[in-house]
Amino acid sequence: MKRPAALLLVLALCAGAALLSCSSAPKPSDTVMTVKTEGDQSSASGQSYYLQGRYELALQFFSQALTQYTSVDDGGGIVRAYIGVGRCEVALGQPDEAETAFQRARQRAQQEANAALLFDSRMNLAELYLSRGDPSQARCEAHGGWLGSHGGDFQHVMARGMGGCKDPLINSAANCALLCRRCHDLAEARDPHMEAAGFWARQGTDPRMVPMMLASEHGSGILVWRSMDGRYLFEAPELAA
């Protein structure tokens, strides 16, 4: 028995509409990726403003990135955004807020079992404690233990020389490591193991290209490079010629 032509036309139109709606509707994974991309863009803007010293604007963008990453439960993005927020709070003279941000970064990094992000959040927290005059809570980057009551020293990877140096690279965070007194003495004595771990370098070396083997409190290490603004990089930087 043949169906009426009108019914066949309705069925065809319905089928076409269904196919069109299926092909045009974004998949959940596509939506997640879009939000992650937006979070990356907000985070990049935050970093850019941070480097310009515009910390309030940087904080706004890092906070926006945190909201975006949280909405899609992007663990790595959440940790990085918290670290960005914390660094801005430090620059704005808000150590308590910075401590909260770094602690939340550390907690989420532990959940993600991400060694690189966990280390980054812990070291930011340790440097905050040091700046607040509590060196017992900060860690030596060379051996991973607490600096203790004796405090620590900032080791210049490439020596500044007698009388200091006006080169901004030599005086930047890329050329510094936070060491306990014993490790600092070893680096100053040009110990070959400390050189191999990246805690001192020979003259003429660009400290940004010197990988450092940073130790955790458990003795395991992670390879990082230091940027001029003090961030840990987990891949060798590509520097402009």
C-alpha positions as CSV (number, residue, x, y, z in Angstrom):
1,M,0.0,0.0,0.0
2,K,1.4,3.3,-1.0
3,R,1.7,6.2,1.5
4,P,0.1,9.5,0.6
5,A,2.6,11.9,-1.1
6,A,2.0,14.5,1.6
7,L,3.0,12.0,4.4
8,L,6.2,11.1,2.5
9,L,7.1,14.8,2.2
10,V,6.6,15.4,5.9
11,L,8.8,12.4,6.8
12,A,11.5,13.6,4.4
13,L,11.4,17.1,5.9
14,C,11.6,15.7,9.5
15,A,14.5,13.5,8.6
16,G,16.4,16.4,7.0
17,A,15.8,18.6,10.0
18,A,17.1,15.9,12.3
19,L,20.3,15.5,10.3
20,L,20.8,19.2,10.2
21,S,20.4,19.6,13.9
22,C,22.8,16.8,14.6
23,S,25.5,18.2,12.3
24,S,25.2,21.8,13.6
25,A,24.9,21.2,17.3
26,P,28.3,21.4,19.1
27,K,29.5,18.2,20.7
28,P,30.2,18.4,24.4
29,S,33.9,17.9,23.8
30,D,33.9,20.8,21.3
31,T,32.3,23.0,24.0
32,V,34.9,22.0,26.5
33,M,37.8,22.6,24.1
34,T,36.3,26.1,23.4
35,V,36.2,27.0,27.0
36,K,39.7,25.7,27.6
37,T,41.0,27.8,24.7
38,E,39.3,30.8,26.2
39,G,40.9,30.0,29.5
40,D,44.3,29.8,27.8
41,Q,43.7,33.2,26.2
42,S,42.7,34.8,29.5
43,S,45.8,33.2,31.2
44,A,48.1,34.5,28.4
45,S,46.6,38.0,28.9
46,G,47.2,37.7,32.6
47,Q,50.8,36.7,32.1
48,S,51.3,39.6,29.6
49,Y,50.0,42.2,32.0
50,Y,52.0,40.6,34.9
51,L,55.2,41.1,32.9
52,Q,54.3,44.7,32.3
53,G,53.8,45.3,36.0
54,R,50.1,45.9,35.6
55,Y,49.2,43.5,38.4
56,E,45.6,44.4,39.0
57,L,44.7,43.8,35.3
58,A,46.8,40.6,35.4
59,L,44.8,39.5,38.5
60,Q,41.5,40.1,36.7
61,F,42.5,37.9,33.7
62,F,44.0,35.1,35.9
63,S,40.7,35.1,37.9
64,Q,38.7,35.0,34.7
65,A,40.9,32.1,33.5
66,L,40.3,30.3,36.9
67,T,36.5,30.6,36.4
68,Q,36.7,29.3,32.8
69,Y,38.9,26.3,33.7
70,T,36.8,25.5,36.7
71,S,33.6,25.4,34.6
72,V,35.0,22.5,32.6
73,D,37.1,21.0,35.4
74,D,40.4,21.5,33.7
75,G,42.7,20.5,36.5
76,G,46.0,21.7,35.0
77,G,44.4,25.0,34.0
78,I,43.0,25.5,37.5
79,V,46.4,25.0,39.1
80,R,48.1,27.4,36.7
81,A,45.4,30.0,37.2
82,Y,45.7,29.8,41.0
83,I,49.5,30.2,40.7
84,G,48.9,33.2,38.5
85,V,46.5,34.7,41.0
86,G,48.9,34.0,43.9
87,R,51.8,35.7,42.1
88,C,49.6,38.8,41.4
89,E,48.5,38.9,45.1
90,V,52.2,38.8,46.1
91,A,53.0,41.7,43.8
92,L,50.0,43.7,45.2
93,G,51.1,43.2,48.8
94,Q,48.4,40.7,49.7
95,P,50.4,37.7,51.2
96,D,47.4,36.1,52.9
97,E,45.4,35.9,49.7
98,A,48.5,34.7,47.9
99,E,49.0,31.9,50.4
100,T,45.4,30.8,49.9
101,A,45.8,30.7,46.1
102,F,49.1,28.8,46.3
103,Q,47.7,26.3,48.8
104,R,44.7,25.7,46.5
105,A,47.0,25.2,43.6
106,R,49.0,22.7,45.6
107,Q,45.9,20.8,46.6
108,R,44.6,20.5,43.1
109,A,48.0,19.6,41.7
110,Q,48.1,16.7,44.2
111,Q,44.7,15.6,43.0
112,E,45.9,15.7,39.4
113,A,49.1,13.8,40.4
114,N,51.0,16.3,38.2
115,A,54.6,16.4,39.5
116,A,55.5,19.6,37.6
117,L,52.6,21.6,38.7
118,L,52.8,20.3,42.3
119,F,56.5,21.4,42.4
120,D,55.7,24.8,40.9
121,S,52.9,25.4,43.5
122,R,55.1,24.3,46.4
123,M,58.0,26.4,45.4
124,N,55.8,29.5,45.0
125,L,54.4,28.8,48.5
126,A,57.9,28.4,49.9
127,E,59.2,31.6,48.4
128,L,56.2,33.4,49.9
129,Y,57.0,32.1,53.3
130,L,60.6,33.3,52.8
131,S,59.5,36.7,51.8
132,R,57.3,36.9,54.9
133,G,60.3,36.2,57.1
134,D,59.6,32.6,57.8
135,P,62.5,30.8,56.2
136,S,61.8,27.6,58.1
137,Q,58.9,27.0,55.8
138,A,60.9,27.5,52.6
139,R,62.8,24.8,50.7
140,C,66.3,24.5,49.3
141,E,66.0,24.1,45.5
142,A,69.1,21.9,45.4
143,H,68.4,19.3,48.0
144,G,64.7,19.7,48.7
145,G,64.9,20.0,52.5
146,W,63.7,22.9,54.6
147,L,66.0,25.9,54.8
148,G,65.5,25.8,58.6
149,S,66.3,28.4,61.2
150,H,69.5,29.5,59.4
151,G,67.6,30.7,56.4
152,G,68.9,30.5,52.9
153,D,70.8,32.4,50.2
154,F,70.1,33.4,46.6
155,Q,72.7,31.8,44.5
156,H,73.6,33.6,41.2
157,V,74.0,30.8,38.6
158,M,76.4,33.0,36.7
159,A,78.5,35.1,39.0
160,R,77.9,38.8,39.0
161,G,81.6,39.5,39.5
162,M,83.3,42.0,41.8
163,G,81.3,45.1,42.4
164,G,78.1,43.6,41.0
165,C,76.6,43.8,37.5
166,K,74.1,46.1,35.8
167,D,73.0,43.5,33.3
168,P,69.2,42.9,33.9
169,L,69.6,39.3,32.9
170,I,72.3,38.6,35.5
171,N,70.2,40.3,38.1
172,S,66.9,38.6,37.1
173,A,65.2,35.6,38.7
174,A,66.4,33.5,35.7
175,N,69.9,33.7,37.2
176,C,68.9,32.9,40.8
177,A,68.3,29.8,42.9
178,L,67.2,29.6,46.5
179,L,69.7,27.4,48.4
180,C,70.4,26.4,51.9
181,R,73.7,27.6,53.4
182,R,75.5,24.3,52.7
183,C,74.4,24.0,49.1
184,H,75.2,27.6,48.5
185,D,78.7,27.1,49.8
186,L,79.1,24.1,47.4
187,A,78.0,26.2,44.5
188,E,80.3,29.0,45.4
189,A,83.2,26.5,45.6
190,R,82.3,25.4,42.0
191,D,81.4,21.9,43.0
192,P,81.1,19.8,39.8
193,H,77.8,18.1,41.0
194,M,76.3,21.5,41.6
195,E,77.3,22.6,38.1
196,A,75.8,19.5,36.6
197,A,72.5,20.2,38.5
198,G,72.5,23.8,37.0
199,F,73.3,25.8,40.2
200,W,76.3,27.5,38.7
201,A,77.4,28.1,35.2
202,R,80.6,29.3,33.5
203,Q,81.0,32.9,32.3
204,G,79.3,33.7,29.0
205,T,76.4,31.3,29.6
206,D,72.9,32.5,29.2
207,P,71.3,31.4,32.6
208,R,67.9,31.1,30.9
209,M,69.3,28.2,28.9
210,V,70.7,26.4,32.0
211,P,68.5,23.5,33.1
212,M,68.2,23.1,36.9
213,M,67.5,19.8,38.5
214,L,65.3,20.9,41.4
215,A,64.8,18.5,44.3
216,S,61.6,17.7,46.1
217,E,61.4,17.0,49.8
218,H,61.5,13.3,48.9
219,G,64.8,13.6,47.1
220,S,63.4,13.1,43.6
221,G,64.2,15.8,41.0
222,I,62.5,17.6,38.2
223,L,64.2,19.5,35.4
224,V,63.2,23.1,34.9
225,W,64.4,26.3,33.3
226,R,63.9,29.7,35.0
227,S,62.3,32.7,33.2
228,M,63.4,36.3,33.9
229,D,60.2,36.8,36.0
230,G,60.9,33.7,38.1
231,R,58.5,31.2,36.6
232,Y,59.5,27.6,36.2
233,L,59.5,26.4,32.6
234,F,59.3,22.7,31.9
235,E,60.7,22.9,28.4
236,A,63.8,24.6,27.2
237,P,62.8,28.2,26.1
238,E,63.2,29.4,22.5
239,L,65.0,32.6,22.8
240,A,65.0,35.3,20.0
241,A,68.4,35.6,18.2
